[in-house]
Amino acid sequence: MRKVLPFIIVLILAVAAYGWFFVYNKPHKDIAKSKTDFTFLATELSLKFETEAKKTNSKLNEKVLSIEGTIHSISNQDTLCFITLKGSKNYVISSELTKDECTSLRKLKTGDRVKLKGLYVGYFEADEDFEMIGDIKLKKTTISK
């Protein structure tokens, strides 16, 4: 038993080091240079969430999306910038822009057509009882040319 114990301790430390170095410490994904996994119109994506939200969520989780739609609103909060695209009756698409893209917002206004590329991170389901509209979330978003 005493001969096996040091081996087990070394094995546990090796697995912990691997987990920290390769999983926890992995580099951030550069969305602007990443390949787009899925391309949607804002209304099309919203309708997918209306009909089969859980299936669509699991399919798109942590994927790079390219979405084209009409700007519903533009907002700034401290150093963060957001664009919300009109979706369907029950959903909108909210995108947190990268810091570099915040300067591009000056050229845009509500009602403009825009194409966004961002990392899908989840959604909030629409709730008709409370009259809450659903929200499809993107982060690290860039404005595509």
FENPEHU-V8434 format. One record per run of one state. SS is the DSSP state (2 for helix, 1 for strand, 0 for the rest). FROM is the first residue (numbers start at 1). LEN is the number of residues. Records with the same first field share a line. If there is no record, write none. Layout:
BEGIN
SS=FROM-LEN  FROM-LEN
END
This chain:
BEGIN
0=1-1  25-6  34-4  61-3  78-2  87-4  98-1  108-5  125-2  128-4  133-1  144-2
2=2-23  31-3  42-19  99-9
1=38-4  64-14  80-7  91-7  113-12  127-1  132-1  134-10
END
